[in-house]
Amino acid sequence: MEKKKIEISDNNFLEIEYKADFLQAVREHLEIPKDKGVTDEDIKEFVYKSFKNSLDNAQDAEYVDEFMPTDF
């Protein structure tokens, strides 16, 4: 396992632990050419889109509304 600490805003960080296949998933999902490295920005985009997709497809909308306010 590898660890990475990615700055997401001023002094706020996303810390992830991952295996090499995670970077491959990021590469495939974002269609990053094999000759390019996966950047911190790519990882942030992948995580954001993954969470957004999960919330958009949540089957229990009441649960999402209760725990994830939309007016922040």
PDB file of N, CA, C and O in Angstrom:
ATOM      1  N   MET A   1       0.843  -1.186   0.000  1.00  0.00           N
ATOM      2  CA  MET A   1       0.000   0.000   0.000  1.00  0.00           C
ATOM      3  C   MET A   1       0.881   1.240   0.000  1.00  0.00           C
ATOM      4  O   MET A   1       1.940   1.282   0.626  1.00  0.00           O
ATOM      5  N   GLU A   2       0.416   2.222  -0.707  1.00  0.00           N
ATOM      6  CA  GLU A   2       1.091   3.513  -0.722  1.00  0.00           C
ATOM      7  C   GLU A   2       0.157   4.542  -0.105  1.00  0.00           C
ATOM      8  O   GLU A   2      -1.059   4.357  -0.078  1.00  0.00           O
ATOM      9  N   LYS A   3       0.737   5.622   0.386  1.00  0.00           N
ATOM     10  CA  LYS A   3      -0.042   6.728   0.935  1.00  0.00           C
ATOM     11  C   LYS A   3       0.267   7.983   0.143  1.00  0.00           C
ATOM     12  O   LYS A   3       1.382   8.181  -0.341  1.00  0.00           O
ATOM     13  N   LYS A   4      -0.743   8.821   0.023  1.00  0.00           N
ATOM     14  CA  LYS A   4      -0.574  10.096  -0.676  1.00  0.00           C
ATOM     15  C   LYS A   4      -1.408  11.134   0.047  1.00  0.00           C
ATOM     16  O   LYS A   4      -2.558  10.880   0.403  1.00  0.00           O
ATOM     17  N   LYS A   5      -0.831  12.294   0.260  1.00  0.00           N
ATOM     18  CA  LYS A   5      -1.521  13.419   0.881  1.00  0.00           C
ATOM     19  C   LYS A   5      -1.639  14.498  -0.185  1.00  0.00           C
ATOM     20  O   LYS A   5      -0.635  15.014  -0.676  1.00  0.00           O
ATOM     21  N   ILE A   6      -2.881  14.833  -0.537  1.00  0.00           N
ATOM     22  CA  ILE A   6      -3.154  15.763  -1.633  1.00  0.00           C
ATOM     23  C   ILE A   6      -3.848  16.992  -1.072  1.00  0.00           C
ATOM     24  O   ILE A   6      -4.865  16.878  -0.388  1.00  0.00           O
ATOM     25  N   GLU A   7      -3.306  18.157  -1.358  1.00  0.00           N
ATOM     26  CA  GLU A   7      -3.948  19.395  -0.914  1.00  0.00           C
ATOM     27  C   GLU A   7      -5.182  19.652  -1.766  1.00  0.00           C
ATOM     28  O   GLU A   7      -5.112  19.667  -2.995  1.00  0.00           O
ATOM     29  N   ILE A   8      -6.326  19.857  -1.088  1.00  0.00           N
ATOM     30  CA  ILE A   8      -7.566  20.120  -1.812  1.00  0.00           C
ATOM     31  C   ILE A   8      -7.994  21.576  -1.711  1.00  0.00           C
ATOM     32  O   ILE A   8      -8.777  22.051  -2.533  1.00  0.00           O
ATOM     33  N   SER A   9      -7.494  22.274  -0.728  1.00  0.00           N
ATOM     34  CA  SER A   9      -7.690  23.712  -0.598  1.00  0.00           C
ATOM     35  C   SER A   9      -6.679  24.196   0.434  1.00  0.00           C
ATOM     36  O   SER A   9      -5.887  23.414   0.959  1.00  0.00           O
ATOM     37  N   ASP A  10      -6.716  25.466   0.709  1.00  0.00           N
ATOM     38  CA  ASP A  10      -5.743  26.026   1.644  1.00  0.00           C
ATOM     39  C   ASP A  10      -5.696  25.245   2.948  1.00  0.00           C
ATOM     40  O   ASP A  10      -6.622  25.296   3.757  1.00  0.00           O
ATOM     41  N   ASN A  11      -4.610  24.530   3.132  1.00  0.00           N
ATOM     42  CA  ASN A  11      -4.333  23.783   4.358  1.00  0.00           C
ATOM     43  C   ASN A  11      -5.339  22.671   4.657  1.00  0.00           C
ATOM     44  O   ASN A  11      -5.439  22.232   5.802  1.00  0.00           O
ATOM     45  N   ASN A  12      -6.079  22.212   3.663  1.00  0.00           N
ATOM     46  CA  ASN A  12      -6.972  21.058   3.784  1.00  0.00           C
ATOM     47  C   ASN A  12      -6.458  19.974   2.852  1.00  0.00           C
ATOM     48  O   ASN A  12      -6.122  20.231   1.696  1.00  0.00           O
ATOM     49  N   PHE A  13      -6.406  18.758   3.377  1.00  0.00           N
ATOM     50  CA  PHE A  13      -5.791  17.682   2.624  1.00  0.00           C
ATOM     51  C   PHE A  13      -6.694  16.466   2.530  1.00  0.00           C
ATOM     52  O   PHE A  13      -7.496  16.190   3.422  1.00  0.00           O
ATOM     53  N   LEU A  14      -6.543  15.749   1.432  1.00  0.00           N
ATOM     54  CA  LEU A  14      -7.149  14.446   1.229  1.00  0.00           C
ATOM     55  C   LEU A  14      -6.009  13.449   1.353  1.00  0.00           C
ATOM     56  O   LEU A  14      -5.055  13.492   0.576  1.00  0.00           O
ATOM     57  N   GLU A  15      -6.103  12.559   2.318  1.00  0.00           N
ATOM     58  CA  GLU A  15      -5.065  11.548   2.488  1.00  0.00           C
ATOM     59  C   GLU A  15      -5.653  10.204   2.084  1.00  0.00           C
ATOM     60  O   GLU A  15      -6.672   9.772   2.622  1.00  0.00           O
ATOM     61  N   ILE A  16      -4.996   9.547   1.126  1.00  0.00           N
ATOM     62  CA  ILE A  16      -5.486   8.259   0.653  1.00  0.00           C
ATOM     63  C   ILE A  16      -4.405   7.202   0.793  1.00  0.00           C
ATOM     64  O   ILE A  16      -3.211   7.492   0.712  1.00  0.00           O
ATOM     65  N   GLU A  17      -4.843   5.987   1.001  1.00  0.00           N
ATOM     66  CA  GLU A  17      -3.988   4.808   0.973  1.00  0.00           C
ATOM     67  C   GLU A  17      -4.471   3.995  -0.208  1.00  0.00           C
ATOM     68  O   GLU A  17      -5.673   3.762  -0.336  1.00  0.00           O
ATOM     69  N   TYR A  18      -3.582   3.559  -1.067  1.00  0.00           N
ATOM     70  CA  TYR A  18      -4.013   2.893  -2.287  1.00  0.00           C
ATOM     71  C   TYR A  18      -3.002   1.861  -2.758  1.00  0.00           C
ATOM     72  O   TYR A  18      -1.842   1.851  -2.347  1.00  0.00           O
ATOM     73  N   LYS A  19      -3.487   0.999  -3.633  1.00  0.00           N
ATOM     74  CA  LYS A  19      -2.645   0.023  -4.316  1.00  0.00           C
ATOM     75  C   LYS A  19      -2.459   0.497  -5.751  1.00  0.00           C
ATOM     76  O   LYS A  19      -3.159   1.399  -6.211  1.00  0.00           O
ATOM     77  N   ALA A  20      -1.518  -0.111  -6.449  1.00  0.00           N
ATOM     78  CA  ALA A  20      -1.216   0.295  -7.826  1.00  0.00           C
ATOM     79  C   ALA A  20      -2.442   0.210  -8.736  1.00  0.00           C
ATOM     80  O   ALA A  20      -2.571   1.006  -9.667  1.00  0.00           O
ATOM     81  N   ASP A  21      -3.340  -0.737  -8.484  1.00  0.00           N
ATOM     82  CA  ASP A  21      -4.512  -0.862  -9.356  1.00  0.00           C
ATOM     83  C   ASP A  21      -5.463   0.330  -9.217  1.00  0.00           C
ATOM     84  O   ASP A  21      -6.276   0.571 -10.109  1.00  0.00           O
ATOM     85  N   PHE A  22      -5.375   1.073  -8.119  1.00  0.00           N
ATOM     86  CA  PHE A  22      -6.164   2.303  -7.988  1.00  0.00           C
ATOM     87  C   PHE A  22      -5.723   3.314  -9.043  1.00  0.00           C
ATOM     88  O   PHE A  22      -6.557   3.929  -9.707  1.00  0.00           O
ATOM     89  N   LEU A  23      -4.419   3.483  -9.195  1.00  0.00           N
ATOM     90  CA  LEU A  23      -3.920   4.425 -10.205  1.00  0.00           C
ATOM     91  C   LEU A  23      -4.311   3.964 -11.607  1.00  0.00           C
ATOM     92  O   LEU A  23      -4.571   4.788 -12.483  1.00  0.00           O
ATOM     93  N   GLN A  24      -4.354   2.668 -11.816  1.00  0.00           N
ATOM     94  CA  GLN A  24      -4.787   2.148 -13.120  1.00  0.00           C
ATOM     95  C   GLN A  24      -6.256   2.472 -13.354  1.00  0.00           C
ATOM     96  O   GLN A  24      -6.644   2.810 -14.472  1.00  0.00           O
ATOM     97  N   ALA A  25      -7.072   2.371 -12.319  1.00  0.00           N
ATOM     98  CA  ALA A  25      -8.495   2.712 -12.439  1.00  0.00           C
ATOM     99  C   ALA A  25      -8.666   4.197 -12.761  1.00  0.00           C
ATOM    100  O   ALA A  25      -9.498   4.563 -13.591  1.00  0.00           O
ATOM    101  N   VAL A  26      -7.882   5.046 -12.108  1.00  0.00           N
ATOM    102  CA  VAL A  26      -7.924   6.487 -12.384  1.00  0.00           C
ATOM    103  C   VAL A  26      -7.540   6.723 -13.850  1.00  0.00           C
ATOM    104  O   VAL A  26      -8.212   7.464 -14.569  1.00  0.00           O
ATOM    105  N   ARG A  27      -6.463   6.088 -14.273  1.00  0.00           N
ATOM    106  CA  ARG A  27      -5.978   6.243 -15.651  1.00  0.00           C
ATOM    107  C   ARG A  27      -7.046   5.834 -16.663  1.00  0.00           C
ATOM    108  O   ARG A  27      -7.297   6.551 -17.631  1.00  0.00           O
ATOM    109  N   GLU A  28      -7.669   4.688 -16.437  1.00  0.00           N
ATOM    110  CA  GLU A  28      -8.679   4.199 -17.381  1.00  0.00           C
ATOM    111  C   GLU A  28      -9.921   5.074 -17.378  1.00  0.00           C
ATOM    112  O   GLU A  28     -10.441   5.420 -18.439  1.00  0.00           O
ATOM    113  N   HIS A  29     -10.400   5.433 -16.193  1.00  0.00           N
ATOM    114  CA  HIS A  29     -11.630   6.226 -16.090  1.00  0.00           C
ATOM    115  C   HIS A  29     -11.469   7.608 -16.733  1.00  0.00           C
ATOM    116  O   HIS A  29     -12.380   8.096 -17.403  1.00  0.00           O
ATOM    117  N   LEU A  30     -10.315   8.227 -16.527  1.00  0.00           N
ATOM    118  CA  LEU A  30     -10.085   9.572 -17.062  1.00  0.00           C
ATOM    119  C   LEU A  30      -9.397   9.547 -18.429  1.00  0.00           C
ATOM    120  O   LEU A  30      -9.084  10.593 -18.998  1.00  0.00           O
ATOM    121  N   GLU A  31      -9.169   8.339 -18.946  1.00  0.00           N
ATOM    122  CA  GLU A  31      -8.546   8.155 -20.265  1.00  0.00           C
ATOM    123  C   GLU A  31      -7.202   8.873 -20.361  1.00  0.00           C
ATOM    124  O   GLU A  31      -6.943   9.614 -21.309  1.00  0.00           O
ATOM    125  N   ILE A  32      -6.354   8.638 -19.360  1.00  0.00           N
ATOM    126  CA  ILE A  32      -5.014   9.220 -19.329  1.00  0.00           C
ATOM    127  C   ILE A  32      -4.089   8.306 -20.127  1.00  0.00           C
ATOM    128  O   ILE A  32      -4.024   7.108 -19.851  1.00  0.00           O
ATOM    129  N   PRO A  33      -3.376   8.848 -21.109  1.00  0.00           N
ATOM    130  CA  PRO A  33      -2.466   8.010 -21.906  1.00  0.00           C
ATOM    131  C   PRO A  33      -1.414   7.336 -21.023  1.00  0.00           C
ATOM    132  O   PRO A  33      -1.011   7.872 -19.992  1.00  0.00           O
ATOM    133  N   LYS A  34      -0.983   6.155 -21.449  1.00  0.00           N
ATOM    134  CA  LYS A  34      -0.014   5.380 -20.671  1.00  0.00           C
ATOM    135  C   LYS A  34       1.327   6.083 -20.522  1.00  0.00           C
ATOM    136  O   LYS A  34       2.072   5.802 -19.583  1.00  0.00           O
ATOM    137  N   ASP A  35       1.640   6.985 -21.430  1.00  0.00           N
ATOM    138  CA  ASP A  35       2.925   7.681 -21.343  1.00  0.00           C
ATOM    139  C   ASP A  35       2.869   8.907 -20.427  1.00  0.00           C
ATOM    140  O   ASP A  35       3.876   9.593 -20.251  1.00  0.00           O
ATOM    141  N   LYS A  36       1.705   9.184 -19.847  1.00  0.00           N
ATOM    142  CA  LYS A  36       1.533  10.299 -18.909  1.00  0.00           C
ATOM    143  C   LYS A  36       1.353   9.748 -17.501  1.00  0.00           C
ATOM    144  O   LYS A  36       0.756   8.688 -17.316  1.00  0.00           O
ATOM    145  N   GLY A  37       1.861  10.457 -16.523  1.00  0.00           N
ATOM    146  CA  GLY A  37       1.668  10.062 -15.132  1.00  0.00           C
ATOM    147  C   GLY A  37       0.312  10.505 -14.618  1.00  0.00           C
ATOM    148  O   GLY A  37      -0.288  11.442 -15.144  1.00  0.00           O
ATOM    149  N   VAL A  38      -0.164   9.829 -13.593  1.00  0.00           N
ATOM    150  CA  VAL A  38      -1.405  10.217 -12.915  1.00  0.00           C
ATOM    151  C   VAL A  38      -1.043  11.292 -11.897  1.00  0.00           C
ATOM    152  O   VAL A  38      -0.217  11.060 -11.014  1.00  0.00           O
ATOM    153  N   THR A  39      -1.651  12.456 -12.015  1.00  0.00           N
ATOM    154  CA  THR A  39      -1.329  13.587 -11.150  1.00  0.00           C
ATOM    155  C   THR A  39      -2.276  13.659  -9.949  1.00  0.00           C
ATOM    156  O   THR A  39      -3.292  12.966  -9.896  1.00  0.00           O
ATOM    157  N   ASP A  40      -1.919  14.506  -8.996  1.00  0.00           N
ATOM    158  CA  ASP A  40      -2.805  14.755  -7.855  1.00  0.00           C
ATOM    159  C   ASP A  40      -4.151  15.292  -8.331  1.00  0.00           C
ATOM    160  O   ASP A  40      -5.194  14.934  -7.785  1.00  0.00           O
ATOM    161  N   GLU A  41      -4.127  16.141  -9.338  1.00  0.00           N
ATOM    162  CA  GLU A  41      -5.381  16.694  -9.884  1.00  0.00           C
ATOM    163  C   GLU A  41      -6.239  15.585 -10.475  1.00  0.00           C
ATOM    164  O   GLU A  41      -7.462  15.614 -10.332  1.00  0.00           O
ATOM    165  N   ASP A  42      -5.628  14.613 -11.133  1.00  0.00           N
ATOM    166  CA  ASP A  42      -6.369  13.476 -11.685  1.00  0.00           C
ATOM    167  C   ASP A  42      -7.039  12.686 -10.566  1.00  0.00           C
ATOM    168  O   ASP A  42      -8.202  12.301 -10.681  1.00  0.00           O
ATOM    169  N   ILE A  43      -6.305  12.448  -9.489  1.00  0.00           N
ATOM    170  CA  ILE A  43      -6.848  11.694  -8.359  1.00  0.00           C
ATOM    171  C   ILE A  43      -8.001  12.457  -7.720  1.00  0.00           C
ATOM    172  O   ILE A  43      -9.022  11.858  -7.384  1.00  0.00           O
ATOM    173  N   LYS A  44      -7.856  13.766  -7.548  1.00  0.00           N
ATOM    174  CA  LYS A  44      -8.951  14.572  -6.980  1.00  0.00           C
ATOM    175  C   LYS A  44     -10.188  14.494  -7.869  1.00  0.00           C
ATOM    176  O   LYS A  44     -11.303  14.338  -7.369  1.00  0.00           O
ATOM    177  N   GLU A  45     -10.000  14.601  -9.171  1.00  0.00           N
ATOM    178  CA  GLU A  45     -11.125  14.532 -10.102  1.00  0.00           C
ATOM    179  C   GLU A  45     -11.813  13.168 -10.020  1.00  0.00           C
ATOM    180  O   GLU A  45     -13.041  13.086  -9.993  1.00  0.00           O
ATOM    181  N   PHE A  46     -11.023  12.114  -9.980  1.00  0.00           N
ATOM    182  CA  PHE A  46     -11.567  10.758  -9.898  1.00  0.00           C
ATOM    183  C   PHE A  46     -12.375  10.561  -8.615  1.00  0.00           C
ATOM    184  O   PHE A  46     -13.483  10.027  -8.654  1.00  0.00           O
ATOM    185  N   VAL A  47     -11.827  10.989  -7.486  1.00  0.00           N
ATOM    186  CA  VAL A  47     -12.518  10.843  -6.200  1.00  0.00           C
ATOM    187  C   VAL A  47     -13.807  11.659  -6.213  1.00  0.00           C
ATOM    188  O   VAL A  47     -14.859  11.170  -5.800  1.00  0.00           O
ATOM    189  N   TYR A  48     -13.726  12.899  -6.684  1.00  0.00           N
ATOM    190  CA  TYR A  48     -14.906  13.760  -6.747  1.00  0.00           C
ATOM    191  C   TYR A  48     -16.007  13.114  -7.591  1.00  0.00           C
ATOM    192  O   TYR A  48     -17.156  13.020  -7.161  1.00  0.00           O
ATOM    193  N   LYS A  49     -15.641  12.671  -8.796  1.00  0.00           N
ATOM    194  CA  LYS A  49     -16.635  12.087  -9.703  1.00  0.00           C
ATOM    195  C   LYS A  49     -17.209  10.790  -9.139  1.00  0.00           C
ATOM    196  O   LYS A  49     -18.394  10.503  -9.314  1.00  0.00           O
ATOM    197  N   SER A  50     -16.373  10.013  -8.465  1.00  0.00           N
ATOM    198  CA  SER A  50     -16.840   8.756  -7.874  1.00  0.00           C
ATOM    199  C   SER A  50     -17.862   9.012  -6.776  1.00  0.00           C
ATOM    200  O   SER A  50     -18.910   8.367  -6.734  1.00  0.00           O
ATOM    201  N   PHE A  51     -17.557   9.958  -5.883  1.00  0.00           N
ATOM    202  CA  PHE A  51     -18.498  10.290  -4.812  1.00  0.00           C
ATOM    203  C   PHE A  51     -19.764  10.903  -5.375  1.00  0.00           C
ATOM    204  O   PHE A  51     -20.865  10.568  -4.938  1.00  0.00           O
ATOM    205  N   LYS A  52     -19.620  11.792  -6.336  1.00  0.00           N
ATOM    206  CA  LYS A  52     -20.790  12.432  -6.931  1.00  0.00           C
ATOM    207  C   LYS A  52     -21.700  11.394  -7.582  1.00  0.00           C
ATOM    208  O   LYS A  52     -22.920  11.435  -7.424  1.00  0.00           O
ATOM    209  N   ASN A  53     -21.100  10.477  -8.304  1.00  0.00           N
ATOM    210  CA  ASN A  53     -21.875   9.426  -8.955  1.00  0.00           C
ATOM    211  C   ASN A  53     -22.611   8.579  -7.917  1.00  0.00           C
ATOM    212  O   ASN A  53     -23.783   8.247  -8.099  1.00  0.00           O
ATOM    213  N   SER A  54     -21.929   8.234  -6.842  1.00  0.00           N
ATOM    214  CA  SER A  54     -22.558   7.436  -5.787  1.00  0.00           C
ATOM    215  C   SER A  54     -23.741   8.171  -5.174  1.00  0.00           C
ATOM    216  O   SER A  54     -24.801   7.580  -4.967  1.00  0.00           O
ATOM    217  N   LEU A  55     -23.566   9.447  -4.885  1.00  0.00           N
ATOM    218  CA  LEU A  55     -24.656  10.223  -4.293  1.00  0.00           C
ATOM    219  C   LEU A  55     -25.799  10.422  -5.273  1.00  0.00           C
ATOM    220  O   LEU A  55     -26.968  10.352  -4.894  1.00  0.00           O
ATOM    221  N   ASP A  56     -25.462  10.672  -6.538  1.00  0.00           N
ATOM    222  CA  ASP A  56     -26.502  10.855  -7.553  1.00  0.00           C
ATOM    223  C   ASP A  56     -27.335   9.591  -7.738  1.00  0.00           C
ATOM    224  O   ASP A  56     -28.522   9.659  -8.057  1.00  0.00           O
ATOM    225  N   ASN A  57     -26.706   8.447  -7.535  1.00  0.00           N
ATOM    226  CA  ASN A  57     -27.396   7.176  -7.752  1.00  0.00           C
ATOM    227  C   ASN A  57     -27.883   6.521  -6.470  1.00  0.00           C
ATOM    228  O   ASN A  57     -28.312   5.368  -6.487  1.00  0.00           O
ATOM    229  N   ALA A  58     -27.822   7.235  -5.375  1.00  0.00           N
ATOM    230  CA  ALA A  58     -28.264   6.668  -4.095  1.00  0.00           C
ATOM    231  C   ALA A  58     -29.732   6.265  -4.197  1.00  0.00           C
ATOM    232  O   ALA A  58     -30.565   7.015  -4.706  1.00  0.00           O
ATOM    233  N   GLN A  59     -30.026   5.079  -3.709  1.00  0.00           N
ATOM    234  CA  GLN A  59     -31.403   4.597  -3.786  1.00  0.00           C
ATOM    235  C   GLN A  59     -32.285   5.209  -2.709  1.00  0.00           C
ATOM    236  O   GLN A  59     -33.496   5.329  -2.895  1.00  0.00           O
ATOM    237  N   ASP A  60     -31.698   5.594  -1.596  1.00  0.00           N
ATOM    238  CA  ASP A  60     -32.478   6.157  -0.503  1.00  0.00           C
ATOM    239  C   ASP A  60     -32.239   7.667  -0.458  1.00  0.00           C
ATOM    240  O   ASP A  60     -31.366   8.138   0.271  1.00  0.00           O
ATOM    241  N   ALA A  61     -33.003   8.410  -1.225  1.00  0.00           N
ATOM    242  CA  ALA A  61     -32.812   9.853  -1.335  1.00  0.00           C
ATOM    243  C   ALA A  61     -32.991  10.552   0.004  1.00  0.00           C
ATOM    244  O   ALA A  61     -32.345  11.570   0.252  1.00  0.00           O
ATOM    245  N   GLU A  62     -33.839  10.037   0.863  1.00  0.00           N
ATOM    246  CA  GLU A  62     -34.041  10.660   2.168  1.00  0.00           C
ATOM    247  C   GLU A  62     -32.769  10.588   2.988  1.00  0.00           C
ATOM    248  O   GLU A  62     -32.422  11.549   3.674  1.00  0.00           O
ATOM    249  N   TYR A  63     -32.064   9.460   2.928  1.00  0.00           N
ATOM    250  CA  TYR A  63     -30.798   9.318   3.664  1.00  0.00           C
ATOM    251  C   TYR A  63     -29.796  10.352   3.158  1.00  0.00           C
ATOM    252  O   TYR A  63     -29.136  11.014   3.958  1.00  0.00           O
ATOM    253  N   VAL A  64     -29.678  10.494   1.864  1.00  0.00           N
ATOM    254  CA  VAL A  64     -28.741  11.453   1.282  1.00  0.00           C
ATOM    255  C   VAL A  64     -29.117  12.862   1.690  1.00  0.00           C
ATOM    256  O   VAL A  64     -28.249  13.644   2.076  1.00  0.00           O
ATOM    257  N   ASP A  65     -30.404  13.203   1.613  1.00  0.00           N
ATOM    258  CA  ASP A  65     -30.845  14.545   1.986  1.00  0.00           C
ATOM    259  C   ASP A  65     -30.573  14.839   3.457  1.00  0.00           C
ATOM    260  O   ASP A  65     -30.216  15.961   3.815  1.00  0.00           O
ATOM    261  N   GLU A  66     -30.740  13.834   4.302  1.00  0.00           N
ATOM    262  CA  GLU A  66     -30.552  14.033   5.731  1.00  0.00           C
ATOM    263  C   GLU A  66     -29.090  14.245   6.094  1.00  0.00           C
ATOM    264  O   GLU A  66     -28.783  15.079   6.945  1.00  0.00           O
ATOM    265  N   PHE A  67     -28.182  13.503   5.462  1.00  0.00           N
ATOM    266  CA  PHE A  67     -26.774  13.550   5.856  1.00  0.00           C
ATOM    267  C   PHE A  67     -25.889  14.348   4.915  1.00  0.00           C
ATOM    268  O   PHE A  67     -24.734  14.610   5.250  1.00  0.00           O
ATOM    269  N   MET A  68     -26.372  14.735   3.781  1.00  0.00           N
ATOM    270  CA  MET A  68     -25.574  15.505   2.826  1.00  0.00           C
ATOM    271  C   MET A  68     -26.340  16.745   2.391  1.00  0.00           C
ATOM    272  O   MET A  68     -26.962  16.744   1.329  1.00  0.00           O
ATOM    273  N   PRO A  69     -26.304  17.803   3.196  1.00  0.00           N
ATOM    274  CA  PRO A  69     -27.038  19.012   2.811  1.00  0.00           C
ATOM    275  C   PRO A  69     -26.496  19.575   1.501  1.00  0.00           C
ATOM    276  O   PRO A  69     -25.298  19.498   1.226  1.00  0.00           O
ATOM    277  N   THR A  70     -27.383  20.135   0.710  1.00  0.00           N
ATOM    278  CA  THR A  70     -26.977  20.664  -0.593  1.00  0.00           C
ATOM    279  C   THR A  70     -26.725  22.165  -0.558  1.00  0.00           C
ATOM    280  O   THR A  70     -26.312  22.733  -1.569  1.00  0.00           O
ATOM    281  N   ASP A  71     -26.956  22.814   0.556  1.00  0.00           N
ATOM    282  CA  ASP A  71     -26.808  24.276   0.620  1.00  0.00           C
ATOM    283  C   ASP A  71     -25.591  24.697   1.436  1.00  0.00           C
ATOM    284  O   ASP A  71     -25.703  25.511   2.353  1.00  0.00           O
ATOM    285  N   PHE A  72     -24.427  24.140   1.101  1.00  0.00           N
ATOM    286  CA  PHE A  72     -23.229  24.544   1.839  1.00  0.00           C
ATOM    287  C   PHE A  72     -22.349  25.406   1.042  1.00  0.00           C
ATOM    288  O   PHE A  72     -21.299  25.830   1.525  1.00  0.00           O
TER     289      PHE A  72
END
